[in-house]
Amino acid sequence: MNNSKYQSKFKSSIFVFCSVLFFGMGLLFASELSQKSNLVLRVGVLVPMQHAALEEIVDGFQTVLKEHYGDRISINVQNAQGDVKLERSILELFKGQSVDLIVPIGTRATQMTLSLIKEMPIVSLAAMVSESERQKRKPLNITGILDEIGGKEKLDFIRGILPTIKEITLIYHSGNEKNFEEVAELKAYAQQLGITVQPIVIQNLLELTNAAQGISEKSGAVLILKDHLMASGIRLLVPLVAARHIPLIASDEGSVKEGATIALGVREKMIGEEGGHLAIEVLEGKPLASLPMQPLKELAVFYHSKRDNNLSLDEVVLQHFAHQHAYQLIDMNVDMKKEH
């Protein structure tokens, strides 16, 4: 009888102990879930320098992440102001803070990031990083949004909007390695089309004035590539080219906003938005190995109507070209009024 009572008390004690244990574990689990839900994710964004196109990219990126996470995300945007040493310091800062994600914008900033950041996740925006380069990373810690248009496409664009053109002046930055491959492609394809390319190389913005003075009298247009240095100096270049009464053809929306005549490219804000969606996948644990580099394919023609330096462009020809290639045709005069 005593043994039976003892067993009953023992079972009761075990039940109470287990109940308390499971209750405690439940509280701990609930606490961990609560902490996890309140965890603030930290993202470091490296902007190489100040210009309109980069501002649009950052705006699109921040908008998507803040809409998704609200107060549960902190986005630290740091501008290197064109200083390579400052870029390195910013990356060291992000590394020291152990941020959850690093987001470099542009090819140079991305290459710097890849050299310094070996394991932390990276989402690059508007940088030339091929899928084959990405796959060589051990560990594989990068994905990104590609927005580049090849030299062949740019010349087809120029020939399409200026059918009689025989010579173009190409001004580009010698400090950007990705330019050399594109310049070689442009020259080779121009030869096939019977177009003469006058290359003018600059090392810094101070050389732009002399560069403009060296534009050939036979040149029917000036082309600049998608390059942060050139984009940051676009306001200086616009009046210099306009004085020649020829169009200034850029490779990004932001440069047209700043005064270039026309460009074939993508919406800069879209680069940031797509990058934001990609960042969410990374932050929520999707393996980077399953997220290849993602090119943007929705191209648009950005131009200014009713402008003195746009007189050599026929709007009917533009409309036909855009329709023929299924490109969106965006009049920046109208588009910028909508923004304001």
Secondary structure as GFF3:
##gff-version 3
##sequence-region A 1 340
A	DSSP	alpha_helix	2	38	.	.	.	ID=ss1
A	DSSP	beta_strand	41	47	.	.	.	ID=ss2
A	DSSP	alpha_helix	52	69	.	.	.	ID=ss3
A	DSSP	three_ten_helix	70	72	.	.	.	ID=ss4
A	DSSP	beta_strand	73	79	.	.	.	ID=ss5
A	DSSP	alpha_helix	84	97	.	.	.	ID=ss6
A	DSSP	beta_strand	101	104	.	.	.	ID=ss7
A	DSSP	alpha_helix	107	116	.	.	.	ID=ss8
A	DSSP	beta_strand	122	125	.	.	.	ID=ss9
A	DSSP	alpha_helix	131	135	.	.	.	ID=ss10
A	DSSP	beta_strand	142	146	.	.	.	ID=ss11
A	DSSP	alpha_helix	151	161	.	.	.	ID=ss12
A	DSSP	beta_strand	167	173	.	.	.	ID=ss13
A	DSSP	alpha_helix	178	193	.	.	.	ID=ss14
A	DSSP	beta_strand	196	202	.	.	.	ID=ss15
A	DSSP	three_ten_helix	205	207	.	.	.	ID=ss16
A	DSSP	alpha_helix	208	213	.	.	.	ID=ss17
A	DSSP	beta_strand	222	224	.	.	.	ID=ss18
A	DSSP	alpha_helix	228	232	.	.	.	ID=ss19
A	DSSP	alpha_helix	234	242	.	.	.	ID=ss20
A	DSSP	beta_strand	248	250	.	.	.	ID=ss21
A	DSSP	alpha_helix	253	257	.	.	.	ID=ss22
A	DSSP	beta_strand	262	265	.	.	.	ID=ss23
A	DSSP	alpha_helix	268	283	.	.	.	ID=ss24
A	DSSP	three_ten_helix	288	290	.	.	.	ID=ss25
A	DSSP	beta_strand	294	295	.	.	.	ID=ss26
A	DSSP	beta_strand	300	303	.	.	.	ID=ss27
A	DSSP	three_ten_helix	308	310	.	.	.	ID=ss28
A	DSSP	alpha_helix	315	325	.	.	.	ID=ss29
A	DSSP	beta_strand	328	331	.	.	.	ID=ss30
A	DSSP	alpha_helix	332	339	.	.	.	ID=ss31
###
